[in-house]
Amino acid sequence: MDVRIGISDINRELSIRTSKSADEVIDSLRTALTAGSLFELTEDKGRRLVIAPGKVAYLDFGPADTRPVGFGAL
């Protein structure tokens, strides 16, 4: 799943592809907010993203991009 994370006071958003579902990501953010800890996400390739949960403005979820195979019309 592709996740785009908007950070308050920053013009650009962070993009990450993770194997977690949208509900798991939301639960992780909710837990970090209530516990006062950091919000962590790990990408499929192993890159780890650590964010202060109070700075997260929004989460945007989308399916992982799949590349079409062949020369057929879409």
C-alpha angles and dihedrals in degrees: 000000000000115000124191115196122201115208120204116247092016123101097210128065127222119240124202135167113217138171091227120104122242090255092053092051092048091048090050091052092045091051092049091050094050095042094044091233132125124284110237131189127177121210123224090253093052101262110142124213120200119187136171101249094220089064096056107110098178146343120222117195127199138161118270110267113254121200117228115239122221134012100286123127118264 
